[in-house]
């Protein structure tokens, strides 16, 4: 049985599947208990995130006990006969940012250009370093320093469309998944069967209101098909949005006196992939190395140029790029069916999922129409 963990303290907002309601309920966690706080005032997570003080509402909301967190957290996702946690968002759009860790992207491109020759890589790095002051780390996208890096990389024949969004003024923001389609903790996550080279992407996901207010954060796995996207950037939709290809959870930790955006900025993410073949991959991603501030990513996504009336969940990108060989020397890492992926941070707990093919994961059938009908039948709207 797989369980997820959460810090003992925090203001938590999530969703569970309720067999009695035959649909999702909004929940919070207090003292190890899961409480149903669904009401006509707040029938959805979206409604709470739109409030002036989401954390205050959740802390003071009346709730009906559902069970102990330790028990429900271990329940298998997808079994409609038992309560289990769902992705903690509902009506929000699911958006994601790519290439937000510019320093690692620059290094990877240099190493690729050097064709595995460390001496050649060092030579290129040194020449670029003459332009940018001897360091490729801590580059801030869109800055004068980034413009110098761009010029140096063009001179070296290293420029690419990925580096444009990595250190240029405009962030890459794409639609990761459809509303209500994200998987939650303990669920299966899906790989499109055409992919032969893929990996998890451990990320922090911001909960953002329709006004652009960042109200909390969660963990996410932006399941990535490296070969599909690598063939053409125009295949991004096929690479990113497939059945069960997005995971968010275990809950949203709302910003309050003990947790803020500064904690997100300083977060350290750990990743473990455990395969049925005995293979174990450990990875790490530090938000301190992000080249675009989370608040800037939100402002580039939502504003006068683009509105999200129900808010959004925004993946912030990852520093992690697995290169550890799994089977054959020099071929690096790719998923195998049955891999168990766990993403964790000190402040947000852990999110665990099991890898399957998208065609083998349960089909997504509970969409917006089913959700609205369910809420109406329960006299919540």
N, C-alpha and C positions, 0 to 999 in steps of 0.2 A: 504494500500500500504506500503510495506517494502522498506526502503531506507538504503543505507550504508553511513557511514561517513568516511571522510579522514581529516587529519590535513591540515590547510590552506597552509602551506609551505611544499615543498617536490618535488623531481623529480620522477614522476610516470610513470610506463610502464605497459600497460595492453592490453586487447583484448576485442572487442565487436563483436557481430554478426551483419552483415550488410545485410539488406534485398536487397539492390541494388546489392551488390557484391555476394549475395547468399553464403556467407562464412564469415570467420573472418577477421577483420582488426586490425592492430596494432595501439594503441592509447596512447596519453598522456593527461594530464589534466593541463590546465593553466588558472588561474583566474576564475575558475568555469566553464570553457568550456572544452568539450571533443573534441580533435583534432585527426583526422586520419593522422598518419605519415607513413603509409604503402608505401613502394617504392621498386624499383628494387634493390637498395642498401641494403634495410632492409625489406624484405617481411615477416619476422617472428620475433617473440620475441627472438627466439634462436639466430638469426643473430646479434641482438643488444647486447645481453649478451656476445657474443664472441668478441666484439670490445674492443680496448684498453681502451677506456673511454666511457662506455655506458651512464653514466649520462650526459656527455658533448654532446654526439650525440643527446640525446633526448631533452635536453634543446634548442638546436639550430636547430632541424629538422623543415623543412617546414611542415605545417599541414593544413588540410582542416577541417573546423568546422563541427561537426556532430550534436551538440546540447548541451544544458546545462547539467552539471553533475547532478544537482538536479532532472532533468526530467528522464534522462536515467538510473540513479541509482535506480529509483523506478520501472522500467519496468520489467515485469515478465520474468524470464529466461525460455527459451524453446519456446517462441512465435516467430516463424521465420518471422513474418510480421512486427516486430518492432525491433529497435536496442536495444540490452541489453548486459550487461557485461557477459563475459565468464571467465573461469579460466585464469589467466594471463600468463600461460605458454603454449607452443605448442609442439615443438619437443623434449623437455627435458624429460629424464627418471624421474619417480616419485618414489623416495626412502624414507624410513623412518627409524628412529632409535627408539629402544625401551629400556625401563628400564634405562633411562639416569638420573633419579633422585634417586640415591642410598639410600639416607637417609630415604626417605619416604618408599621405598621398604623394607628396613630392619625393619622399625617400623611395617609395615603391617604384615610381616612374624612373628615377635615376638608376635604381638597381636593375630594372628591366632593360634600360638602354645599355647598361654595362654588360648585359648578357652573362651575368653570374661571375664576372671578373671583379673581385674586390679592389684590385689596384685601379682598374678602369673607373669603378664607381667612385673611389676616393679622388681620382683626378678630376672627374666631372664635378663632384661635390666641392672640391677646392676652388675650381674656376667660378662656380656659381657663388661660392662663399665670398669671393673677392667683391662681388656686387652687393651682397646683402649683409656683409659684416661678419662672415665666417660661421653663420648658423642658419640652419633650415628649420629650427624648432620655434614654436610660439609665434608663427606667422598669423597675423590678424587679417582675415579676408577683407578685401576692399581698401586696405591701407596703402600708403605710399611705399612701404616696404614690400607689400605684396606685388605692387606694380613693378618694382625692380626685379623681384623674383621672376615675374612673368617675362620681362625682357630678357633676363639671363637664360631662362629655359627655352625661349624661342631661338636664341642664338645657339643653343646646344641641340636644337631640333627635338626638344622634349615636350613641346606644348600639345595639349589635348583638350577635348571638350570637357573632360572630367576635372582637369586642373582649372579650367575657366570658372566652373562653379565652386571649385575648392578654394581659390584665392581671389577670384574676381569679385565685383561688387554685388552680384545677384546670387542668392542662394538657390539651390535646387530644391523644389518642393513638389511632391507628386502625390497622387491619390493611392494610398496603400491598399485599402479594402473598402468594401461597401458598408453602409450603415447597418449595424446589427450582425455583421458577418464574422467579427473577430472571435477567436477562441479564447478561453480563459484558462486558469490553472488546472493542471492534471488532464487537460484535453490532448487529443492528437493534433499535430500540426502537419500540413500537407506539402509535399513536393510534387510539382508537375512531372509526370512520368517521362517527358522528353529530356529532362535535365540529367546530366551525368556528372556535373561539377557544381556543388552547392554548399552552403554553410549557414549556420545561425548568425544573426546579428543582434547582439545584446545591446539594448538601448533603454534610455529613460524616455518616458512618454508624458508630455504635459497635458493636463486637463485645462482647456481654455474656454471661457464663456464667449457669448456672441459679441460682447463689447471689447474683447481682447484681454480681459482680466485672466491672469494665470492663477487658478484656484487650487491646484494640487498636482500630484505626479504619481506615476505608476511605472511598472517595468514592462518592456515589450521585446518580442522577438520578431524582427523584420526578416522573415525567412527569405533567403537570397539565392537566386539561381544565377551563379556567376557565368556559366557558359551561355545562357540565353541572352542576358544583358550584354555580355561581352561581344556577341556576334553583331549587335547593333543597338545603339541607345534608343532607337525607335521601338525596340521590343521590350521597353521598360514595363509597360502594362502587363505583358505576358509573363515577364519575369517576376513581377511583384504581386499581382492580384489573381490568386487561384483559390479553389476551395480549401479552407482551413489554413491558408498561408500566412495568417496574421495572428499573433497571440499578444494579449495585454492582461496584466494582472499582478498580484492576485486581487488587489483592491486599489482604489485611489486613496493616497494619503493626502488629506486636505491641508493647505497651509494654515497654520495657527501660531501661537506663541512659541511652540517647540519645533517647528519645521517651516522652512521658507525656501524661496528661490535660491538663496545663497547656499543652502544645503545641497540643492541640485547641482549648482555650479561646482561644488567641491566633491561630488560623489565619486566613489570608486566602485566600478562594477566588476564582478567576478563571473566567469562562465565555466561550467563543467559539462562536457559531453561524454557520456558513458555508453559504449556500444555493446551489443550482445556478443561481439567477437572479443571482448576484453579490452578493447582500445579505450583509453581515457585521454581526453584533450582538456587542458586547462588554459583559460585565457583571461585577459584583464583589459579593462578600458577605463581611462581616467577622464572625467569630465573637465578636469583642470586644463587639458590639452585641446579642448574644442576651439576652433578658430573663429566661430561666430557665437556671440552671446545668445543664450536661449531667448531672451526678450527680443533681440533683433530678429531671430527666426520667426517668432510669433508675429512681429510687425510686418515682416515681408510676406507672411501668409494671409493675414487678416487685416483689413483696414478699409479705407474708402474705395480702394481698387477691387476688393473682394469681400463679400459678407458671408457669414455662416450663422444663420438665425438660430440654430440649435447648438452652436459652439463646435468645438473640434477637439480631437485627441491628436497631438503632434509628436511623432517620433523625432528625436533629436540627432540621430546618426550615431555611428560607432567608430571607435579607434581600432577595433578588433578586426584583423584579417589573418585567418589561419594559414600557416605555411608548413606546419608539422606534417611530415609524411605519415600516411596511414598504412598503405599496403606496399607501394612501390617507391623506391628512393627517387626523389626528384619530382614526384607527381602530386605532392602536397596532400591536403585534406579534402575529403568530400564526405557527405553524410552516407550512412547506411540505414536501411529500414530497421526500426527498433531502437535507434539512438535515443537516449534520454538526455534532454537538454535542460540545465538548471542555470538561471540567471539570478544573481543576488546582489544586494547592497545592504549596508548597515541600516539605512533609514527606511527602505522600502520592502524589506523581507526577501522572499524568493519566489520565482515563477518557474515551474517545471512542466515540460511537455514531452510527449513521445512522438518521434518522427515516423510518418507513414507516407504513402503516395496520396496525392489529392484525390485520386480516383478510388482509393480505399477508405478514406475518411468518410464519416457520415455526411450525406448531402445536406446542404444548408436549406432549410425549408421555412424557418420561423422568421419571416421578413416583416416589413413595416405593416402590411395589411393585417397579418396575424396578430401582431403586437397590439395594434389599435383595437381590433375586435376583442382581444383578451381583456384589455383595460376597460373597455366599454361594458363587457359582460360582468366585470367586477365592480361596476359603478364608480370607477375611479376617474373617468372623463365623461 
